[in-house]
Amino acid sequence: MKISRLVVRTLLAASLAATTLACGSPKAPPVAAQPPAADPLVTADGHFAASRTYQGECMPAGSRGGCYSITLEPDGSYRHVLLDAPVTGTYAITGDDVHLTPSGDLPPATMTLSADRSHLGDYVYQPPAPETAPTAP
């Protein structure tokens, strides 16, 4: 009995396949692969096209220490200031991740950029101060 059910199922499947081929089945149009949208701030080699500084928490005014900040340079180098201790190294951007490789014995780290590139982890982008035009004497 099991063999006959198997034969019937096989014949039915073959019949359906033949009918579909003979009649033609509607095919979904091919999906064209779309490359990811290019990030206008990031170069093809995974660095920011212009220097960008992000600032984190700062110590209260008048205290020793300063602020946490990180500056990412177009040449792939970075300077991460931890209050008053700088760490330097290289970085590369992949998608929304910034992979930091410090010089020396510190381990590599990864920080995440916001979609609009205004935040790097908990740090906030600090646009450069506008240049002031020299005044005529």
VEXBA-866212 format. One line per field, with one value per residue (C-alpha): x, y, z; residue in three letters. Coordinates in steps of 0.2 Angstrom, whole numbers, padded with zeros to 4 digits. Layout:
c1 <- X,...
c2 <- Y,...
c3 <- Z,...
type <- ALA,...
***
This chain:
c1 <- 0000,0014,0022,0006,0004,0022,0019,0003,0012,0026,0015,0004,0020,0027,0010,0009,0027,0023,0007,0016,0030,0018,0007,0021,0021,0022,0039,0044,0054,0073,0078,0092,0105,0107,0123,0122,0120,0137,0141,0146,0156,0167,0180,0181,0196,0185,0190,0181,0184,0188,0193,0179,0179,0167,0166,0160,0158,0168,0174,0167,0174,0189,0193,0208,0204,0196,0184,0183,0185,0190,0196,0196,0208,0206,0223,0216,0224,0214,0218,0207,0208,0203,0201,0220,0227,0229,0228,0233,0231,0222,0204,0193,0174,0164,0145,0141,0156,0172,0186,0200,0217,0228,0246,0255,0248,0230,0217,0207,0190,0174,0162,0146,0141,0123,0115,0116,0135,0131,0136,0150,0145,0140,0151,0143,0150,0158,0158,0173,0172,0169,0184,0184,0189,0203,0198,0206,0216
c2 <- 0000,0012,0009,0014,0030,0034,0031,0041,0056,0055,0054,0068,0079,0075,0079,0096,0100,0096,0106,0121,0120,0118,0132,0143,0150,0169,0173,0187,0200,0198,0209,0220,0221,0238,0243,0251,0270,0278,0288,0305,0308,0292,0288,0272,0267,0268,0285,0301,0313,0327,0328,0325,0327,0319,0324,0314,0318,0332,0335,0350,0367,0371,0352,0343,0332,0339,0330,0313,0316,0307,0315,0304,0311,0308,0298,0285,0290,0295,0303,0298,0309,0301,0316,0321,0305,0303,0287,0287,0274,0270,0267,0261,0263,0248,0252,0260,0253,0262,0250,0258,0250,0259,0260,0251,0237,0243,0231,0236,0243,0246,0261,0263,0278,0285,0284,0303,0302,0315,0302,0290,0279,0292,0305,0320,0327,0344,0354,0365,0383,0395,0404,0422,0434,0445,0463,0477,0490
c3 <- 0000,0004,-0013,-0022,-0013,-0017,-0035,-0035,-0027,-0039,-0054,-0047,-0044,-0062,-0070,-0061,-0066,-0084,-0084,-0077,-0090,-0104,-0099,-0093,-0075,-0072,-0066,-0055,-0063,-0059,-0045,-0050,-0036,-0030,-0023,-0005,-0006,-0005,0011,0005,0020,0018,0005,-0004,0007,0023,0030,0032,0018,0030,0048,0060,0079,0091,0109,0124,0143,0150,0168,0177,0173,0184,0187,0181,0166,0151,0139,0131,0112,0096,0080,0064,0050,0031,0031,0042,0058,0074,0091,0105,0121,0137,0148,0148,0141,0122,0112,0094,0080,0064,0060,0046,0043,0038,0036,0053,0062,0065,0069,0079,0080,0093,0092,0106,0117,0119,0111,0095,0098,0088,0090,0080,0070,0069,0052,0050,0056,0070,0084,0087,0101,0115,0107,0098,0082,0084,0068,0065,0071,0056,0050,0054,0040,0044,0047,0037,0048
type <- MET,LYS,ILE,SER,ARG,LEU,VAL,VAL,ARG,THR,LEU,LEU,ALA,ALA,SER,LEU,ALA,ALA,THR,THR,LEU,ALA,CYS,GLY,SER,PRO,LYS,ALA,PRO,PRO,VAL,ALA,ALA,GLN,PRO,PRO,ALA,ALA,ASP,PRO,LEU,VAL,THR,ALA,ASP,GLY,HIS,PHE,ALA,ALA,SER,ARG,THR,TYR,GLN,GLY,GLU,CYS,MET,PRO,ALA,GLY,SER,ARG,GLY,GLY,CYS,TYR,SER,ILE,THR,LEU,GLU,PRO,ASP,GLY,SER,TYR,ARG,HIS,VAL,LEU,LEU,ASP,ALA,PRO,VAL,THR,GLY,THR,TYR,ALA,ILE,THR,GLY,ASP,ASP,VAL,HIS,LEU,THR,PRO,SER,GLY,ASP,LEU,PRO,PRO,ALA,THR,MET,THR,LEU,SER,ALA,ASP,ARG,SER,HIS,LEU,GLY,ASP,TYR,VAL,TYR,GLN,PRO,PRO,ALA,PRO,GLU,THR,ALA,PRO,THR,ALA,PRO
***
